[in-house]
Amino acid sequence: MSGDPICSVRDLKKHYPITRGLLRREVGRVRAVDGVSFDVERGEALGIVGESGSGKTTTAHTVLGLEEPTAGEVRFDGEPVSELTGEERDAFRRRAQLIVQDPNDALDPRMTVGEAVAEPLRIHGLDDAERRNAIVADILERVGLSGDDADRYPHEFSGGEKQRISIARALVVSPDLIVADEPTSALDARVRSEILDLLDRIRREFDIAVLFVSHDLDVIRRSCDRVAVMYLGEIVERGATDSVLADPAHPYTRVLLSSVPSLDPTDRELGRPLTDTVPNPSDPPSGCRFHPRCPDVIPPADLSVSESTWRAIAGFRFSVQAGELPEAAVGDPESETGTGGDRAGEGRTAATVRRAVGLAEELPDPDAEAAVEDAAAALAAGDVDAADETLAAAFTSVCEREAPAAVDRPADAGAERVTTGTVSCLRHGRSGSAEAVRPDGDAETEN
Ligand SMILES: Nc1ncnc2c1ncn2[C@@H]1O[C@H](COP(=O)(O)OP(=O)(O)OP(=O)(O)O)[C@@H](O)[C@H]1O
């Protein structure tokens, strides 16, 4: 890797308007990508990882010019993509290729494999059919197929072979960047491994940069030099893949790594998320967007309870807010019977609610105790809104007030390099603090 990055993304935003009525009045915006910056170095594999809806595909499509950015800039080989026209635009389309999850989306069933792989060559001006055929045969062999496969049709191939054909189609025009959007999600484990090996081999052989988009940390671990972790349209952590995955600094990265679905929203074991619901990107949470689901949300400064009690309180609070409490903790005045044989207003009391949310013991902090008791009593009476308000008034975290800036990830113990990427979490640095670094601060510190 040397020289300037092949692709630079700065403060990229892609918002989709939500419209209503005949006049299509804009009533809101889905902030699919909301201020993302990164570089893809020549020949490197960069992974973007995050759960469904975090904005990975929108980022990938905007990088490729398939979506118009709402704000920010994408530069390819130093040139702003939005300003490319004519031949330069054509060259960009050749040099930056997309591989999608389902190869059937990329292959026309009526075209032979040879025609499909040759098509990009024809579009980009190679008129000599004999020469095209020779290139196609060569490329098919390089992706592990045979030159004779050119005369067959896509339906004659397995899923893995079809993905090899779409890789051949991308490779045939000598790209500098391949964007691979969940390229192996539809494949079984053995084939997945073969396709990842193939992508790795062609990346090294042809010095092509690959931007991997995946929800699967194993794919990223195996294939990427660096990783950027996305949550609700933002990058929350980035760095060398080995360091980030061995020693994640952001609670969200830790949750992804231990992503065992929890049926109990108050279960904080293993750093599981507080709530299962991903917030709506048209109305993201204030401050740190991860705070309602964060196992490490920062306690209010004046609260004097143990860390584990704080976790239970925060679990209680954000589960009430998300409407994800265990049934045993919510009274329903409309209903005659409750869960576990309780009758609403009879069996359910503040004490049963507190037991259900892991806060049965009296708290040492009198203000906290009063707030938890009041909220539990409100829930026992079926008044979720009152419980929500009481908890919000008593337990406001800095994480819901301040948006974290990207700061240097803590250095690995004993590591020679001081910096191994950035993390956006108030546990590591307050917004506007001296520690804050620019959002794309990984590029020059890691390589
Ligand atoms: N054309 C669109 N119009 C409105 N909202 C959209 C559009 N495309 C994506 N979104 C929304 O933007 C958010 C990010 O979607 P995106 O597909 O980029 O996420 P993702 O991380 O790639 O998830 P997945 O793995 O499920 O594709 C989601 O809330 C999605 O519903």
The ligand as a Gaussian input file, in Angstrom:
#p B3LYP/6-31G(d) Opt

LIG

0 1
 N      -34.337000       4.063000      -0.624000
 C      -34.555000       4.191000       0.675000
 N      -35.565000       4.960000       1.139000
 C      -35.778000       5.102000       2.473000
 N      -35.028000       4.503000       3.429000
 C      -34.024000       3.716000       3.027000
 C      -33.735000       3.513000       1.636000
 N      -32.636000       2.666000       1.564000
 C      -32.310000       2.370000       2.828000
 N      -33.119000       2.987000       3.708000
 C      -33.072000       2.922000       5.175000
 O      -31.771000       3.352000       5.554000
 C      -31.297000       2.594000       6.683000
 C      -29.967000       1.968000       6.322000
 O      -30.196000       0.964000       5.332000
 P      -29.014000       0.098000       4.690000
 O      -29.612000      -0.874000       3.734000
 O      -27.958000       1.003000       4.186000
 O      -28.467000      -0.664000       5.961000
 P      -27.554000      -1.966000       6.020000
 O      -26.638000      -1.769000       7.193000
 O      -26.912000      -2.210000       4.704000
 O      -28.597000      -3.071000       6.367000
 P      -28.913000      -4.449000       5.606000
 O      -27.764000      -5.340000       5.951000
 O      -30.208000      -4.889000       6.186000
 O      -29.002000      -4.090000       4.139000
 C      -32.404000       1.592000       6.991000
 O      -33.199000       2.129000       8.023000
 C      -33.181000       1.501000       5.704000
 O      -34.522000       1.170000       5.964000

